[in-house]
Structure formats: C-alpha cells, structure tokens
Amino acid sequence: EAAHVIGIDEMEPLLAAAICRASNNWLRDYCDANPNRMKLAGMMPMHDVDLAVAEARRAVSELGAVALVLPSNPVRSRAWYDECYEPFWAEAERLGVPVAFHGIQMAYQDHLARRFMDNHALGHAVAHPIEMMCTLGAMLTGGIFERYPGLKGAFLEGHSSWVPWWLYCLD
C-alpha cells in the first residue's frame, strides 16, 4: 500500500506525489476489473498541500475517485487543523468527495505506535483506534467541519466503540 511507502516525513514531496500518482493509476486499473464492486479511493501526498490538491483534482476528475485517502497520523508533525491544509479541505469540499482517514501502523512520522516498536501487539493496538481518535478530535476541535460544512469525513479501520465516549470527552 502506498500509505506505508510515503509514511516518511523526510520524503521529498515530489517523490511522495509521484508514488501517489502511480498508486492511484494502478488502483484505477485494478478497480476496472469489477467497477460495480470496486471504487477508487485516491491516496493523497500530504507532504506538500499544493501537490495534494493537484492529485485530488486528478484522482476525482480523471480517475473517478470516490474518496481521498489520508493517514490518520500527522504528516510533517502538522495537526490536521493546521492552516496549511485549508486549500486541501476547500478542494475536497468542492469536489464533493469524502476525506477518508486510514491508519497505518508505525509510520516513520509523528505516530503513537513508534513508542512501541518492540511490541507489535501494542503498536498495532494504538496505531489504529487511538490515532483515529486524535484525528477525529483534530478535525472537530480544529473547526474544519465548521469552516467546510460540505466536507465529508470517513474514519476507517479504527473500530468505533470509542466514538460516543470520545465525543463526550471532546464536548
């Protein structure tokens, strides 16, 4: 999966964008094998927001992507409410596709699972639901959904039993 390949903060942004383009092209071909059952969710190169905006446009308009995939962990230590991401949120809202946060395990970025590199079970357990909790919290408390009311979000593979409790905590 491209998310694991680009999950390195120090990666050159143009390289991350090229990997995402290649992965999205491959996914388009793969989904074409059964388009009634498989839909493209395009991987976004969030190392550089302008490159991510360009890939979002291409993925939706040229490849037919139905969602834009982002990691649940911060990229380059920037919270998802960092103002640098505003053009991306605006473009995702304009394109009318959800941003789909998906956890990756032990990215070489600001990731909770990196604390537990010697304990695979614990690393995996925090990699998905706890990172997802932080992502949902950042999007809500950072006002992203308020500023972009048409923006849709998906929070994937992080389980869901924590959602009511977490929303209570955030409230």
C-alpha positions as CSV (number, residue, x, y, z in Angstrom):
1,E,0.0,0.0,0.0
2,A,1.3,3.4,-0.9
3,A,0.5,4.8,2.5
4,H,3.3,2.8,4.0
5,V,5.7,3.8,1.3
6,I,5.1,7.5,1.7
7,G,4.8,7.4,5.6
8,I,8.2,9.1,6.0
9,D,8.2,12.7,7.0
10,E,11.6,13.4,5.4
11,M,10.4,12.1,2.0
12,E,10.8,14.5,-0.9
13,P,7.3,15.9,-1.6
14,L,7.7,15.3,-5.4
15,L,8.6,11.7,-4.8
16,A,5.6,11.2,-2.5
17,A,3.4,12.8,-5.2
18,A,4.8,10.5,-7.9
19,I,4.2,7.5,-5.7
20,C,0.6,8.5,-5.1
21,R,0.0,9.2,-8.8
22,A,1.4,5.7,-9.7
23,S,-0.6,4.0,-6.9
24,N,-3.8,5.8,-7.9
25,N,-3.2,4.8,-11.6
26,W,-2.7,1.2,-10.6
27,L,-5.8,1.3,-8.4
28,R,-7.8,2.7,-11.2
29,D,-6.8,-0.3,-13.4
30,Y,-7.4,-2.7,-10.6
31,C,-10.9,-1.4,-9.9
32,D,-11.7,-1.5,-13.6
33,A,-11.7,-5.3,-13.3
34,N,-15.1,-5.1,-11.5
35,P,-16.3,-1.5,-11.4
36,N,-19.7,-2.4,-10.0
37,R,-18.0,-3.7,-6.8
38,M,-14.7,-1.7,-6.5
39,K,-14.3,2.0,-6.3
40,L,-11.1,4.1,-6.3
41,A,-10.1,5.9,-3.2
42,G,-7.1,8.0,-4.1
43,M,-4.1,8.3,-1.9
44,M,-3.0,11.9,-1.3
45,P,0.6,13.2,-0.9
46,M,0.1,15.4,2.1
47,H,3.8,16.2,2.3
48,D,3.0,19.2,0.1
49,V,-0.5,20.6,0.1
50,D,-0.4,22.1,-3.4
51,L,0.7,18.7,-4.7
52,A,-2.1,17.0,-2.7
53,V,-4.7,19.5,-4.2
54,A,-3.5,18.7,-7.7
55,E,-3.6,15.0,-7.1
56,A,-7.1,15.3,-5.6
57,R,-8.4,17.1,-8.7
58,R,-6.8,14.5,-11.0
59,A,-7.9,11.5,-8.9
60,V,-11.5,12.6,-8.9
61,S,-11.9,14.2,-12.4
62,E,-9.7,11.9,-14.4
63,L,-9.7,8.6,-12.5
64,G,-13.1,8.7,-10.9
65,A,-12.0,8.5,-7.3
66,V,-14.9,8.5,-4.8
67,A,-12.8,9.4,-1.8
68,L,-9.4,10.9,-0.9
69,V,-7.3,8.8,1.5
70,L,-5.1,10.5,4.2
71,P,-3.2,8.9,7.0
72,S,-4.7,9.2,10.5
73,N,-1.3,10.3,11.9
74,P,0.2,13.8,11.4
75,V,2.4,14.4,8.3
76,R,5.4,16.5,8.9
77,S,4.2,17.0,12.5
78,R,1.3,19.2,11.4
79,A,-2.1,18.7,13.0
80,W,-5.0,18.3,10.6
81,Y,-6.3,21.7,11.6
82,D,-3.0,23.4,10.6
83,E,-3.9,26.3,8.3
84,C,-1.6,24.9,5.6
85,Y,-4.3,22.3,4.9
86,E,-7.1,24.9,4.2
87,P,-6.7,24.7,0.4
88,F,-7.0,20.9,0.6
89,W,-10.2,20.9,2.7
90,A,-11.6,23.5,0.3
91,E,-10.8,21.4,-2.7
92,A,-12.2,18.2,-1.2
93,E,-15.4,20.0,-0.3
94,R,-15.6,21.5,-3.9
95,L,-15.0,18.0,-5.4
96,G,-17.8,16.6,-3.2
97,V,-15.8,13.5,-2.1
98,P,-15.1,12.5,1.5
99,V,-11.7,12.6,3.0
100,A,-11.1,9.1,4.3
101,F,-8.6,8.8,7.1
102,H,-7.0,5.4,7.3
103,G,-4.5,4.2,9.9
104,I,-1.1,2.8,9.0
105,Q,1.0,1.0,11.5
106,M,4.2,2.5,12.7
107,A,4.7,5.2,10.1
108,Y,8.1,7.0,10.2
109,Q,6.2,10.1,11.1
110,D,4.7,11.5,14.3
111,H,2.9,8.3,15.2
112,L,1.9,6.8,18.5
113,A,2.9,3.3,17.5
114,R,6.5,4.3,17.2
115,R,6.7,4.3,21.0
116,F,6.2,0.5,20.8
117,M,8.4,-0.7,18.0
118,D,9.5,-3.6,20.2
119,N,5.9,-4.7,21.0
120,H,3.9,-5.4,17.8
121,A,0.6,-6.1,19.5
122,L,0.6,-2.8,21.5
123,G,1.9,-0.9,18.5
124,H,-0.9,-2.2,16.3
125,A,-3.5,-1.6,19.0
126,V,-2.6,2.1,19.3
127,A,-1.9,2.6,15.6
128,H,-5.5,2.4,14.5
129,P,-8.1,3.5,17.1
130,I,-6.0,5.9,19.2
131,E,-4.5,7.7,16.2
132,M,-8.0,7.8,14.7
133,M,-9.3,9.4,17.9
134,C,-6.7,12.1,17.7
135,T,-7.6,12.7,14.0
136,L,-11.3,13.0,14.7
137,G,-10.5,15.3,17.6
138,A,-8.3,17.5,15.5
139,M,-10.9,17.8,12.7
140,L,-13.7,18.6,15.2
141,T,-11.9,20.8,17.7
142,G,-9.9,22.5,14.9
143,G,-13.1,23.7,13.3
144,I,-12.5,22.0,9.9
145,F,-16.1,20.7,9.5
146,E,-17.4,24.1,10.7
147,R,-15.4,26.0,8.1
148,Y,-16.2,23.5,5.3
149,P,-19.8,22.3,6.1
150,G,-20.0,20.3,2.8
151,L,-16.8,18.4,3.7
152,K,-17.5,14.7,4.5
153,G,-15.1,12.6,6.5
154,A,-14.6,8.8,6.9
155,F,-12.6,7.4,9.8
156,L,-11.6,3.9,8.7
157,E,-10.2,0.8,10.5
158,G,-10.1,2.4,13.9
159,H,-13.0,0.5,15.3
160,S,-16.0,2.6,16.6
161,S,-16.9,1.7,20.1
162,W,-14.8,4.6,21.4
163,V,-16.8,7.2,19.3
164,P,-19.6,8.1,21.9
165,W,-17.1,8.3,24.8
166,W,-14.7,10.4,22.7
167,L,-17.4,12.8,21.5
168,Y,-18.4,13.2,25.2
169,C,-14.8,14.0,26.1
170,L,-14.4,16.5,23.3
171,D,-17.7,18.1,24.2
